[in-house]
Amino acid sequence: MTAQMRAEALRIFAAGVAAADPYIAVRNHLDRIDPPELILALGKAAMRMAEAALAQFAGTKCIVVTNYENAGSLEGATVFAAGHPVPDENGVRAADAVIAALRQARGPVLALISGGGSALLPAPAGDLTLADKAAVSTALLGAGLDIGAMNLVRQQLSRLKGGGLVREAAPAPVTALILSDVIGDDLAVIASGPTVAPIGTAQEAVALLKTSGLWQTVPDAVRHHLETVREVSSPPAAHNILIGSNAMSLAAMQRAAPHAHVLPRPVTGDVAEAARTICEQARPGITLWGGETTVVLHGTGKGGRNQELGLRIAQGAAERGWNRFVCLQGGSDGRDGPTDAAGALVDDGTLARVGDADAYLARNDSYAALARAHDLLMTGATGTNVADLGVLIRPI
């Protein structure tokens, strides 16, 4: 029975990922868009999004910037592969190419934006360097901040984020098709909002870094920049269109399991609290959810928020005496944190196979724990990104 439940969880998860297919999502909106002079595809889903646009607008200049796992050749496009979640030099070169193309554009620009675009396009503002931005990204990722808080800071350190793409393109008009990896679909947060006004000001970024205890850990150059940067005016308006999201994928999972119970709210916040919430609200049968949690790093282990959440749900299930269950917790992009796993696929035998799960969790080493249990969710890169999806199955 466990094998059957694991297969069912995988089937339902696959339905959610399929619903966020970037090619189909873009294709469904192109008939309403004027032929562009320039196509920019940015993020983890950039390859498939660009492929759809070029099928409609063959011969249009196209630049693609995506992560290494999803990069490949695409006829008619210049493809840049760059680092994620920590930016690298290839991302800087990609950002320079994007800015140059935007400044040359005289006609309409079509921006295809998906999650991951923030780290993939590090265009340091002012006198900042890539090392400065990488240090900030590392500090933010390890502090347990949500994506909105992280992007509030990132936008103030970049020439492209927080509407910077639209500023660089002006006066050329910009239309953006956006695949959301952010819970709540705030367009200012997705890929740090290159086509919308910034989330906040430099002063608010300073306040956030101070209240989160990160102000003294970021480079001196970052502190100087945030304290002295001149506030810029709001960017020109772009035509922003949401074409896919976590909520849409969750709805597709429910269609794949029509009798499932769906948690009433997205699962967000600290991973330990999220695990408790899921276990408390789950019902016999199938329970589904979407969301994106956060992890505060205490150790030097290897893992990601989905792997840790899956392992903690296994602990919660054991505490509640569930004799038979399967839980899949995965990133829709196929990659959880700096690992090759998408997340976790655990069951009632996981903890016995792991051994001392508490010790693994104490050092944030969920990858090693799940590898020992043979319970890593390995999907490979999916080519899309709409945050995280979860399935819990308990026999009725």
DRENMARKOL-641408 format. One line per 5 residues: number of its first residue (from 1); their letters; for each residue z, x, y of N, C-alpha, C, O. Coordinates in steps of 0.02 Angstrom, whole numbers. Atoms other than C-alpha are relative to their C-alpha. Layout:
NUM> A> Z X Y Z X Y Z X Y Z X Y; ...
***
This chain:
1> MTAQM> 0 41 -61 0 0 0 0 43 63 -33 25 112; -3 -43 -59 40 142 121 -70 25 19 -88 26 78; 68 -24 -14 -136 212 104 -43 -55 31 -82 -41 76; 38 55 -28 -209 41 141 21 -13 72 -22 -27 115; -24 11 -69 -99 21 296 -24 55 46 -41 43 104
6> RAEAL> 25 -55 -41 -149 193 358 -74 -10 16 -96 1 73; 71 13 -12 -332 148 337 -9 -57 50 -55 -54 92; 4 56 -47 -304 -16 430 17 23 71 -16 2 119; -18 -26 -66 -218 74 574 -57 40 31 -71 35 90; 57 -40 -24 -364 194 587 -58 -45 22 -92 -32 72
11> RIFAA> 55 46 -17 -489 49 588 13 -33 68 -32 -38 109; -17 34 -63 -398 -40 730 -5 49 58 -32 31 111; 5 -51 -52 -382 120 832 -73 15 17 -91 22 75; 71 -14 -10 -567 155 808 -34 -55 41 -78 -41 81; 28 55 -39 -607 -17 879 16 8 74 -25 -7 117
16> GVAAA> -20 -12 -69 -511 26 1037 -40 57 32 -61 51 89; 40 -57 -26 -601 193 1057 -72 -21 11 -103 -4 61; 69 22 -6 -770 112 1026 -11 -44 62 -65 -42 92; 7 44 -58 -738 -15 1164 -6 39 65 -28 12 116; 5 -42 -59 -729 129 1287 -60 47 -3 -61 98 30
21> DPYIA> 59 -42 6 -898 201 1237 -31 10 69 -54 -38 99; 23 -11 -69 -955 284 1399 -74 -17 10 -93 -40 64; 71 13 -7 -1141 265 1365 -13 -74 13 -49 -93 59; 9 72 -7 -1132 77 1344 29 -25 65 -1 -67 99; -33 22 -61 -1011 56 1489 -44 16 61 -50 -26 106
26> VRNHL> 44 -18 -56 -1128 149 1608 -64 -41 -1 -86 -68 50; 64 35 6 -1287 70 1542 4 -72 25 -43 -98 55; -7 70 -19 -1218 -104 1574 2 -12 75 -1 -69 98; -5 8 -72 -1206 -70 1761 -58 30 39 -60 23 100; 51 -37 -36 -1361 30 1803 -53 -44 33 -84 -23 83
31> DRIDP> 52 43 -29 -1478 -115 1839 18 -23 70 -26 -45 108; -22 23 -66 -1375 -156 1993 7 58 50 34 49 104; -9 -60 -41 -1383 21 2065 -67 26 23 -115 29 -16; 62 -30 -26 -1516 96 2178 -12 68 -32 36 103 -47; 14 -65 29 -1605 247 2105 31 56 42 19 59 102
36> PELIL> -34 -53 -38 -1501 400 2155 -43 62 8 -91 74 -29; 30 -66 -8 -1556 567 2221 37 52 -40 9 103 -61; -44 -46 35 -1410 653 2134 47 -38 -45 77 -88 -25; -49 28 48 -1307 611 1979 52 54 -13 36 110 -31; -56 -44 17 -1136 691 1957 42 -35 -52 67 -90 -41
41> ALGKA> -42 27 53 -1042 661 1794 59 46 -10 51 105 -26; -60 -41 -3 -863 722 1798 54 -27 -46 73 -85 -39; -56 22 42 -728 713 1664 -15 7 -74 -67 33 -94; 6 -8 72 -702 705 1477 -56 -42 -29 -83 -25 -82; 54 43 25 -830 565 1456 -66 14 35 -113 -25 29
46> AMRMA> 58 -13 -43 -959 648 1569 -65 6 -38 -117 -16 -13; 62 -9 37 -1086 692 1435 -34 -66 -15 -93 -75 -1; 29 64 19 -1112 516 1372 -17 -42 61 -67 -79 61; 15 37 -62 -1104 442 1547 -65 25 31 -106 -15 53; 60 -29 -28 -1237 562 1608 -61 -17 -43 -115 -30 -16
51> EAALA> 56 16 45 -1345 529 1455 -26 -71 15 -87 -81 16; 21 68 -15 -1348 343 1497 -36 -3 67 -87 -37 73; 31 1 -66 -1389 374 1680 -69 32 -1 -115 6 31; 65 -34 3 -1530 494 1640 -52 -40 -39 -112 -35 -26; 47 44 36 -1605 370 1517 -31 -51 48 -88 -72 38
56> QFAGT> 24 48 -49 -1622 251 1665 -37 35 58 -87 10 83; 27 -34 -59 -1659 378 1803 -24 70 -19 0 120 8; 27 -64 23 -1757 515 1715 -29 40 58 -61 12 102; 26 -44 -52 -1800 664 1824 46 10 59 32 51 102; -48 -7 -54 -1652 642 1940 43 63 -11 64 77 -67
61> KCIVV> -44 -58 5 -1552 799 1978 68 -23 -26 97 -71 -1; -62 21 32 -1395 791 1870 44 60 -15 20 109 -45; -50 -51 17 -1239 899 1858 55 -33 -40 81 -86 -21; -53 26 44 -1113 871 1718 56 52 -3 43 112 -12; -58 -43 8 -937 944 1716 48 -33 -48 73 -87 -36
66> TNYEN> -44 29 52 -833 915 1560 40 55 -33 32 114 -17; -42 -49 34 -707 999 1447 -38 34 -56 -90 9 -78; 35 -41 50 -755 1130 1318 -15 -39 -63 -69 -32 -92; 8 36 64 -731 1014 1169 -58 -50 3 -90 -63 -48; 51 52 -6 -853 884 1236 -67 26 27 -115 -11 29
71> AGSLE> 61 -27 -31 -983 999 1314 -55 12 -51 -42 24 -110; 58 -13 42 -1158 1020 1245 -61 1 45 -55 -1 106; 61 0 -40 -1338 1026 1300 -23 -72 12 -14 -116 -31; 26 65 -18 -1416 877 1387 -63 10 42 -61 37 97; 64 -10 -33 -1599 875 1435 1 -33 70 19 -91 77
76> GATVF> 3 25 -68 -1622 856 1622 63 10 40 66 -9 98; -64 -10 -34 -1443 905 1665 22 72 -2 7 109 -49; -35 -64 1 -1350 1062 1714 72 -15 -21 108 -51 14; -66 16 29 -1191 1060 1608 48 58 11 32 115 -7; -54 -49 -7 -1032 1153 1654 57 -21 -46 78 -79 -46
81> AAGHP> -60 11 40 -890 1168 1529 58 37 33 51 95 54; -56 -29 -37 -719 1201 1605 66 -16 -35 69 -54 -83; -65 6 31 -534 1209 1565 36 -64 16 31 -91 71; -42 59 -6 -420 1061 1537 55 5 -52 40 20 -110; -26 29 -63 -275 1024 1564 12 52 55 23 32 113
86> VPDEN> -10 -50 -52 -253 1191 1655 -68 25 24 -108 48 -17; 67 -19 -25 -402 1233 1769 -14 75 -10 32 115 -16; 19 -70 9 -500 1395 1748 -59 18 45 -82 -23 84; 53 -24 -44 -635 1500 1830 -66 -38 -9 -103 -47 39; 61 40 10 -775 1399 1751 3 -65 39 -48 -89 63
91> GVRAA> -8 59 -40 -705 1247 1837 -13 14 74 -42 -28 109; 13 -19 -69 -710 1338 2004 -76 5 12 -101 -19 62; 73 -6 -7 -894 1381 1976 -33 -69 -1 -80 -82 36; 28 68 3 -930 1201 1929 12 -37 66 -33 -70 91; -15 33 -63 -842 1137 2085 -44 26 57 -67 -13 99
96> DAVIA> 43 -28 -51 -942 1256 2194 -71 -29 -6 -103 -45 45; 67 28 11 -1104 1192 2116 -3 -74 22 -52 -96 51; -3 70 -20 -1051 1011 2143 0 -7 76 -36 -48 104; -4 4 -73 -1006 1040 2325 -67 19 32 -89 -14 79; 65 -20 -26 -1171 1131 2357 -51 -57 -8 -90 -71 38
101> ALRQA> 47 55 12 -1269 987 2280 14 -59 45 -32 -91 70; -19 55 -44 -1173 857 2380 -23 13 72 -47 -32 106; 19 -17 -68 -1207 948 2543 -76 -2 10 -100 -12 66; 73 2 -4 -1393 954 2504 -28 -71 -7 -85 -84 13; 25 68 13 -1406 770 2457 -13 -38 65 28 -36 112
106> RGPVL> 16 42 -57 -1492 656 2582 -4 -74 -19 3 -118 23; 4 68 25 -1512 502 2473 62 -19 -40 111 18 -40; -59 25 36 -1393 400 2363 25 49 -53 -13 83 -87; -33 -40 52 -1269 490 2251 34 -47 -49 69 -93 -29; -34 39 53 -1213 416 2085 52 46 -33 34 95 -64
111> ALISG> -55 -38 30 -1043 482 2031 26 -37 -62 45 -95 -57; -24 28 63 -992 451 1850 67 35 -15 67 94 -33; -67 -30 -1 -804 480 1842 41 -24 -59 45 -84 -73; -45 17 55 -686 487 1694 61 45 2 62 94 40; -62 -39 1 -513 555 1656 -12 73 -18 -57 89 -56
116> GGSAL> 8 -71 10 -492 742 1657 -36 34 57 -34 96 63; 38 -28 -55 -599 765 1811 42 40 48 17 84 83; -44 -35 -47 -448 824 1910 5 74 -17 -7 117 25; -7 -70 21 -418 983 1810 -66 36 -6 -70 96 4; 65 -30 13 -602 1012 1775 -35 24 64 -80 66 61
121> LPAPA> 33 -18 -63 -649 1028 1960 51 28 49 67 -4 99; -49 -30 -46 -523 1145 2042 -35 33 59 -58 91 53; 31 -27 -61 -594 1170 2217 57 15 49 72 -27 91; -59 -14 -41 -447 1258 2302 -12 -9 74 -63 14 101; 5 11 -72 -418 1205 2481 28 60 38 70 96 12
126> GDLTL> -27 -53 -43 -387 1327 2623 -5 68 -32 -58 88 -57; -3 -68 28 -334 1499 2565 29 1 -71 45 55 -97; -28 3 68 -271 1440 2395 -48 30 -50 -109 31 -39; 40 -28 54 -331 1523 2236 6 -43 -63 48 -88 -67; -5 35 65 -363 1461 2060 68 11 -31 97 -35 -60
131> ADKAA> -66 -15 29 -203 1548 2005 54 -44 31 99 -67 -4; -49 44 -33 -106 1449 2134 -3 -70 -29 48 -101 -45; 9 68 25 -179 1285 2073 21 -5 -74 50 -55 -95; -19 0 71 -154 1331 1889 76 0 -6 104 -34 -50; -73 -2 2 29 1370 1923 30 -68 16 78 -89 -15
136> VSTAL> -24 67 -18 54 1202 2006 -13 -49 -57 31 -89 -74; 15 45 56 -34 1111 1862 49 10 -57 72 -38 -87; -46 -14 55 76 1198 1734 70 -27 16 102 -56 -28; -66 25 -20 234 1154 1832 2 -76 -4 51 -104 -28; 1 73 1 183 972 1852 -2 -27 -71 32 -76 -86
141> LGAGL> 6 24 68 135 952 1669 66 6 -38 79 -34 -83; -63 -11 36 304 1018 1612 60 -36 29 115 -31 2; -56 31 -34 409 913 1729 11 -73 -17 58 -105 8; -8 70 19 384 742 1650 -22 -49 53 -3 -108 50; 24 45 -52 298 670 1804 -58 -42 -25 -96 -20 -68
146> DIGAM> 57 41 20 176 526 1786 -62 24 36 -59 65 82; 64 -25 -25 -8 549 1826 -7 -13 75 -38 27 110; 4 14 -71 8 467 1996 36 52 42 11 75 93; -38 -51 -36 142 588 2052 -35 68 -2 -39 103 48; 35 -63 5 45 737 1987 -61 2 46 -74 53 78
151> NLVRQ> 60 0 -41 -113 684 2076 14 -5 74 -27 17 115; -20 -2 -70 -22 655 2240 1 72 24 -22 87 79; -3 -70 -18 9 842 2241 -69 32 -6 -91 67 40; 65 -32 11 -159 895 2168 -51 -16 55 -90 28 75; 48 19 -52 -257 799 2300 7 41 63 -42 55 97
156> QLSRL> -11 -38 -61 -178 898 2439 -19 74 -6 -18 111 43; 17 -70 12 -233 1063 2361 -74 9 -14 -95 64 -34; 70 -1 22 -417 1021 2335 -48 -24 54 -30 -65 97; 53 22 -45 -580 1001 2432 -36 -62 -27 -72 -95 10; 38 56 30 -646 867 2310 43 -61 -15 18 -117 -16
161> KGGGL> -43 55 19 -497 761 2263 19 -42 62 9 -20 119; -21 42 -55 -431 617 2368 -55 -16 50 -44 -13 110; 56 18 -43 -601 566 2435 -43 59 21 -91 50 59; 38 -59 -21 -665 743 2454 -73 -1 -20 -115 24 16; 69 5 22 -822 707 2354 -42 -40 50 -98 -21 66
166> VREAA> 36 42 -47 -872 571 2476 -8 36 67 -61 31 99; 5 -39 -62 -834 682 2626 -56 52 -4 -95 60 43; 51 -52 8 -945 820 2557 -70 -31 -2 -118 1 20; 65 33 6 -1087 695 2524 -24 -31 66 -84 -39 76; 18 36 -62 -1083 611 2696 -55 36 38 -54 98 45
171> PAPVT> 2 74 -4 -1188 534 2764 -33 -34 -60 -44 -95 -57; 31 31 58 -1269 506 2593 49 -50 -31 107 -35 -39; -45 49 30 -1199 346 2514 17 18 -72 -24 48 -107; -25 -16 67 -1097 362 2354 18 -64 -37 56 -106 -12; -21 52 46 -1084 239 2210 34 34 -59 7 82 -87
176> ALILS> -37 -30 55 -954 280 2076 12 -51 -55 38 -105 -43; -18 38 60 -944 209 1900 58 36 -32 53 95 -49; -63 -33 17 -767 243 1842 28 -26 -66 37 -86 -75; -32 15 64 -695 248 1666 73 21 7 87 81 13; -70 -13 -17 -506 235 1689 41 25 -59 40 -4 -113
181> DVIGD> -50 -24 48 -380 340 1593 70 -11 27 118 17 0; -64 10 -35 -240 279 1707 25 -71 -11 -12 -119 -3; -30 66 10 -123 135 1667 6 -34 68 34 -7 115; 2 35 -63 -147 5 1802 -64 9 38 -78 -27 86; 68 -11 -26 -319 75 1846 -1 12 75 -46 -13 110
186> DLAVI> 1 -19 -71 -273 143 2018 -56 51 10 -51 107 -15; 58 -44 -8 -438 220 2074 18 63 38 -18 113 33; -22 -60 -35 -344 343 2185 30 51 -47 40 109 -28; -33 -45 48 -265 418 2030 -49 27 -52 -42 84 -74; 48 -20 52 -412 426 1907 -37 62 24 -71 61 75
191> ASGPT> 31 -64 -18 -475 607 1911 20 22 71 -18 57 104; -25 -14 -67 -371 623 2071 -42 -31 55 -42 -7 112; 33 41 -51 -481 497 2161 -51 35 43 -43 35 104; 49 -35 -42 -633 598 2218 -41 -45 46 -70 -22 94; 40 45 -42 -715 442 2291 42 -53 36 15 -102 62
196> VAPIG> -44 47 -35 -564 352 2365 49 39 44 59 99 35; -49 -32 -44 -434 388 2499 58 29 -40 74 3 -94; -54 -32 37 -291 502 2446 60 -46 -9 71 -94 29; -60 40 15 -131 432 2371 50 5 57 82 -45 75; -50 -10 -52 -23 507 2507 -18 60 43 -75 81 45
201> TAQEA> 10 -54 -47 -1 647 2632 30 65 -28 63 66 -79; -29 -65 19 43 831 2621 77 -3 4 111 26 -38; -73 6 -7 218 787 2683 31 -36 -59 85 -18 -82; -25 36 59 239 664 2540 -3 43 -62 40 38 -106; 4 -47 56 181 797 2417 58 50 2 87 66 -50
206> VALLK> -58 -45 -8 313 915 2487 64 -34 -23 103 -6 -61; -61 37 18 447 782 2468 4 -10 -76 58 -4 -105; 0 9 72 394 748 2288 19 64 -36 59 63 -83; -16 -64 32 400 932 2240 74 18 8 105 46 -37; -71 -15 -11 572 948 2317 46 -44 -42 93 -19 -73
211> TSGLW> -43 46 38 647 793 2236 -5 11 -75 42 -3 -112; 8 -13 72 577 844 2066 22 70 -19 15 90 -77; -25 -66 15 650 1018 2080 -53 53 -9 -40 106 -38; 55 -47 12 481 1104 2083 -19 42 62 -59 88 57; 22 -31 -62 470 1161 2264 6 77 -3 -40 112 19
216> QTVPD> -9 -73 3 539 1336 2232 -37 32 -58 -40 93 -62; 35 -29 58 439 1357 2072 -75 7 13 -109 44 -23; 72 -5 -14 265 1335 2149 -11 62 44 35 84 78; 14 -61 -38 179 1486 2231 14 -8 75 10 -63 103; -12 1 -73 221 1534 2411 -60 -27 37 -52 -64 86
221> AVRHH> 60 22 -35 40 1502 2460 -6 -76 -1 -31 -106 47; 3 73 5 53 1321 2400 50 -31 49 33 -79 84; -48 27 -48 211 1290 2500 -25 8 72 -18 -38 112; 26 -11 -68 131 1367 2655 -57 -48 16 -60 -76 70; 56 46 -11 -26 1263 2634 24 -70 13 1 -103 61
226> LETVR> -24 68 -8 68 1100 2614 38 -11 66 37 -65 94; -40 7 -62 178 1135 2766 -43 8 63 -21 -11 117; 41 -14 -60 34 1185 2881 -67 -34 1 -101 -33 53; 67 30 3 -122 1090 2824 -7 -56 51 40 -95 63; 14 53 -47 -202 976 2952 -21 -62 -39 -64 -59 -83
231> EVSSP> 17 62 35 -210 795 2895 -72 -20 18 -92 -18 76; 69 20 -11 -390 736 2874 -5 -76 4 39 -112 -21; 11 72 -6 -459 565 2914 -20 -29 -67 -40 8 -112; 21 33 62 -495 438 2778 -74 12 -13 -113 15 34; 70 -12 16 -659 470 2686 -42 -62 12 -16 -117 15
236> PAAHN> 44 58 -4 -811 359 2710 8 -43 -63 27 -18 -116; -8 45 57 -810 207 2596 -54 13 -52 -112 21 -35; 47 -3 56 -891 225 2426 0 -68 -36 47 -107 -28; 2 60 41 -946 85 2310 27 18 -68 -9 46 -109; -33 -19 62 -822 105 2167 2 -59 -49 22 -114 -30
241> ILIGS> 4 53 50 -846 6 2006 37 23 -64 20 74 -93; -36 -15 61 -722 7 1860 -39 -26 -60 -56 -86 -62; 42 21 56 -819 3 1696 35 5 -68 5 -15 -118; -36 -4 64 -687 37 1561 72 20 14 86 55 62; -71 -14 -12 -498 49 1543 40 -6 -64 15 -29 -116
246> NAMSL> -46 7 55 -349 57 1427 9 -73 -19 12 -89 -79; -10 72 14 -325 -132 1443 -60 -29 -37 -52 -71 -81; 60 24 34 -505 -163 1390 -1 23 -73 -21 -14 -118; -2 -25 69 -483 -53 1236 54 -34 -41 45 -48 -100; -53 37 35 -319 -138 1192 -24 -69 -19 -8 -94 -73
251> AAMQR> 27 66 16 -408 -306 1201 -48 4 -60 -49 -41 -102; 45 -9 57 -539 -239 1080 39 10 -65 19 -14 -118; -43 -8 59 -401 -185 960 27 -68 -23 33 -81 -82; -26 66 18 -331 -360 967 -54 -43 -32 -40 -82 -77; 55 36 32 -502 -431 925 -9 25 -72 -29 -13 -116
256> AAPHA> 5 -27 67 -503 -314 774 58 -21 -44 53 -19 -106; -59 24 37 -331 -379 723 25 -62 35 76 -59 70; -12 60 -41 -327 -558 792 70 -30 -6 91 -67 38; -67 28 7 -155 -600 725 55 49 22 114 37 11; -49 -51 -20 -72 -445 797 41 -22 60 20 -63 100
261> HVLPR> -43 8 -58 72 -447 920 -15 57 47 -15 116 27; 13 -51 -50 31 -354 1081 60 6 46 84 -44 73; -58 -9 -44 174 -278 1180 -16 -25 70 -72 -16 94; 15 34 -64 191 -369 1347 -17 46 58 -50 26 105; 13 -48 -54 183 -212 1455 -24 66 -29 -7 83 -85
266> PVTGD> 20 -67 24 99 -42 1441 61 44 -13 112 37 21; -53 -46 18 207 91 1361 -6 62 44 -54 101 38; 2 -56 -47 247 219 1497 70 32 3 117 9 -29; -65 -32 -10 387 335 1550 17 50 -55 -26 69 -95; -24 -52 46 490 456 1448 -13 -20 -72 -3 -77 -92
271> VAEAA> 23 13 68 432 471 1269 56 -26 -45 44 -68 -89; -56 23 41 605 445 1193 16 -73 13 27 -112 -33; -12 69 -17 634 285 1288 -57 -45 -23 -46 -102 -44; 58 39 23 458 227 1247 4 -15 -74 -13 -70 -96; -7 11 72 492 249 1061 50 -54 -14 39 -96 -58
276> RTICE> -51 52 9 649 143 1075 -29 -69 17 -18 -118 -18; 29 64 -22 554 7 1169 -47 -28 -53 -45 -87 -68; 48 22 51 416 0 1038 36 -26 -61 19 -80 -86; -36 21 60 537 -10 893 38 -65 11 43 -107 -34; -37 61 -15 639 -145 979 -45 -61 5 -26 -116 -14
281> QARPG> 44 57 -13 489 -254 1023 -51 -12 -55 -85 -63 -54; 48 9 54 384 -229 867 21 -59 -45 80 -73 -53; -12 55 45 367 -375 748 -29 15 -69 -73 58 -75; 33 -7 65 330 -386 562 -74 -18 4 -92 -64 42; 72 9 -6 143 -379 535 -29 59 39 -13 116 25
286> ITLWG> 33 -52 -40 39 -282 662 21 -7 73 17 -62 101; -17 -3 -71 98 -231 835 -45 52 34 -56 106 7; 47 -44 -36 -20 -154 963 26 13 71 63 -27 99; -18 -16 -70 4 -68 1131 -47 54 27 -81 89 -10; 34 -54 -35 -78 44 1258 49 31 49 104 5 58
291> GETTV> -43 -31 -49 -6 160 1387 -9 75 5 -58 103 -20; -1 -73 -6 34 339 1429 70 22 18 96 4 71; -69 -22 -10 204 420 1412 2 69 32 -49 101 44; -11 -67 -27 278 579 1484 50 37 -43 93 6 -76; -46 -42 38 369 724 1403 28 54 46 -10 88 81
296> VLHGT> -31 -55 -35 493 841 1485 7 58 -49 38 50 -102; 0 -57 46 472 1013 1407 67 37 4 88 60 57; -62 -38 6 634 1094 1346 -10 63 -42 29 110 -36; 10 -57 45 563 1213 1216 -70 28 8 -108 9 53; 64 -34 -4 413 1322 1184 -45 -17 -59 -91 21 -75
301> GKGGR> 41 20 57 340 1227 1037 -68 -27 21 -86 -26 80; 67 24 -11 168 1153 1019 -2 -75 -16 27 -97 -65; 3 72 13 130 967 1033 -31 -36 58 -64 -6 101; 27 43 -53 83 823 1146 39 -65 0 78 -78 -46; -40 61 -7 152 657 1205 -11 -49 -58 37 -82 -79
306> NQELG> 13 46 55 68 557 1066 32 24 -65 59 -16 -103; -32 -26 60 129 672 928 75 -10 3 106 -30 -47; -73 8 -6 306 669 995 20 -74 -5 70 -90 -36; -16 71 4 302 480 1017 -4 -25 -71 39 -63 -93; 6 21 70 240 455 839 59 22 -41 85 -16 -82
311> LRIAQ> -57 -26 38 378 566 769 64 -37 19 105 -51 -25; -60 36 -21 510 477 872 0 -73 -25 52 -101 -40; 4 67 29 447 307 814 19 2 -74 52 -44 -99; -21 -7 70 466 368 634 76 4 -5 105 -25 -51; -73 -3 0 647 410 675 30 -69 15 78 -90 -18
316> GAAER> -26 67 -16 674 239 755 -8 -48 -57 35 -90 -69; 11 43 58 600 153 604 52 13 -54 78 -33 -85; -50 -17 51 717 247 489 69 -26 20 106 -51 -22; -64 24 -24 867 202 597 7 -76 -11 63 -101 -21; 0 73 9 818 19 579 -9 -21 -72 -12 -81 -87
321> GWNRF> 4 15 71 800 31 391 -66 -30 -22 -68 -66 -72; 65 25 21 614 -9 385 -23 37 -63 -34 98 -61; 17 -32 64 568 24 204 -74 18 -6 -92 64 -42; 72 -13 4 381 19 229 -32 -12 69 -26 -66 97; 34 7 -64 283 50 388 -51 56 8 -48 107 -27
326> VCLQG> 48 -51 -21 137 146 462 -7 -6 76 -11 -61 102; 10 1 -72 119 195 644 -52 53 19 -47 111 0; 50 -46 -29 -32 272 730 10 1 75 10 -52 108; -6 -8 -72 -9 340 905 -49 55 20 -41 113 -1; 52 -49 -13 -161 427 978 -30 -3 69 -30 -56 101
331> GSDGR> 38 -3 -61 -253 484 1131 -71 -21 -12 -103 3 -59; 67 25 10 -418 395 1151 -53 53 6 -110 44 -16; 48 -55 -7 -501 560 1196 -3 45 -61 -46 89 -65; 0 -42 60 -458 637 1028 38 64 7 39 105 -39; -38 -61 -10 -350 772 1102 65 -15 34 67 -45 88
336> DGPTD> -67 12 -25 -163 765 1130 30 65 24 46 109 -16; -27 -63 -27 -97 899 1247 -45 58 -17 -105 49 -28; 41 -60 15 -156 1077 1215 -7 12 -75 5 68 -99; 6 -6 73 -189 1043 1030 -67 -29 -22 -104 -58 18; 62 29 28 -333 994 916 12 -67 -32 -33 -95 -63
341> AAGAL> -16 66 29 -245 834 862 -5 -54 53 6 -41 112; 1 57 -46 -267 662 939 70 -31 6 83 -66 55; -66 30 -1 -88 612 898 31 2 -69 25 52 -105; -38 3 62 13 556 748 -19 -62 -41 -36 -114 -13; 8 57 46 -11 444 596 56 7 -51 50 42 -101
346> VDDGT> -61 -9 39 162 425 520 15 -62 -42 -13 -116 -31; -20 56 43 241 317 385 72 11 -22 105 57 3; -70 -3 20 407 290 297 18 63 -39 77 75 -51; -14 -64 33 390 456 206 -4 60 45 8 116 22; 11 -56 -46 358 562 360 61 44 8 57 105 2
351> LARVG> -59 -40 -15 536 615 397 21 43 -59 45 99 -50; -17 -40 59 567 672 219 -47 60 -6 -26 114 -26; 48 -55 4 409 777 227 12 51 56 -2 111 47; -11 -44 -57 457 849 397 62 44 -10 60 103 4; -63 -36 4 636 899 358 43 -17 60 60 -75 71
356> DADAY> -43 9 -58 739 923 516 -42 -19 62 -61 25 101; 42 22 -56 641 818 641 34 14 67 0 30 116; -35 -12 -63 776 837 775 -11 71 25 -19 82 85; 10 -69 -20 756 1025 774 -70 11 29 -78 47 78; 68 -6 -26 569 1012 797 -5 -31 70 -36 -2 115
361> LARND> 4 34 -64 589 887 939 37 38 55 16 37 113; -38 -37 -50 719 994 1026 -40 56 31 -28 74 89; 42 -53 -28 590 1131 1048 -71 -23 15 -117 17 22; 66 29 -15 445 1012 1082 -53 27 -47 -107 49 -26; 44 -29 51 363 1066 919 -25 -54 -48 -25 -44 -109
366> SYAAL> 21 55 43 296 900 856 -62 16 -40 -71 -10 -95; 61 -18 37 129 976 805 19 33 -67 -9 15 -119; -20 -34 62 214 1091 678 33 -48 -48 22 -45 -108; -34 48 43 323 949 614 -51 -45 -35 -47 -55 -96; 49 46 29 176 832 587 -49 37 -45 -73 9 -95
371> ARAHD> 44 -40 44 68 970 514 34 10 -67 2 6 -120; -37 -8 63 204 1001 385 -1 -64 -41 -4 -62 -103; 0 64 35 204 816 343 -71 -25 -16 -79 -77 -48; 70 21 7 13 807 342 -12 -67 36 -49 -110 11; 3 62 -37 30 670 473 -29 8 70 -17 -35 114
376> LLMTG> 36 -6 -63 -72 737 618 -60 -46 -1 -95 -52 -52; 59 41 -8 -204 616 681 -56 45 26 -53 68 83; 55 -46 -17 -365 719 683 -65 -40 3 -92 -61 -48; 61 39 -9 -516 629 756 -57 42 26 -115 23 21; 50 -37 -37 -607 766 848 -11 -32 67 13 -88 79
381> ATGTN> 13 27 -66 -666 741 1026 -41 -65 -5 -91 -67 -42; 33 65 5 -718 560 1051 -54 -11 53 -95 -56 47; 48 9 -54 -819 581 1210 19 -52 51 -21 -68 95; -24 49 -49 -716 453 1304 73 15 16 102 62 -11; -70 -12 -19 -544 442 1384 27 -60 39 12 -68 98
386> VADLG> -33 57 -34 -444 283 1423 74 0 -18 102 -53 -34; -71 -8 14 -267 349 1395 15 -11 -75 -27 5 -117; -25 -1 68 -168 312 1236 5 -70 -30 13 -119 5; -1 63 37 -168 177 1103 46 6 -60 52 59 -90; -47 -2 56 -41 129 970 -6 -60 -46 -22 -115 -24
391> VLIRP> 2 52 51 -36 29 809 62 10 -46 74 65 -70; -55 -1 48 119 -13 705 -9 -56 -50 -18 -113 -31; 9 50 54 102 -102 537 62 -1 -44 82 50 -71; -57 11 44 250 -173 441 -17 -60 -44 -36 -112 -18; 13 58 43 228 -286 289 44 -59 20 103 -51 35
396> I> -38 60 -17 280 -464 325 44 -21 -59 80 -71 -55
***
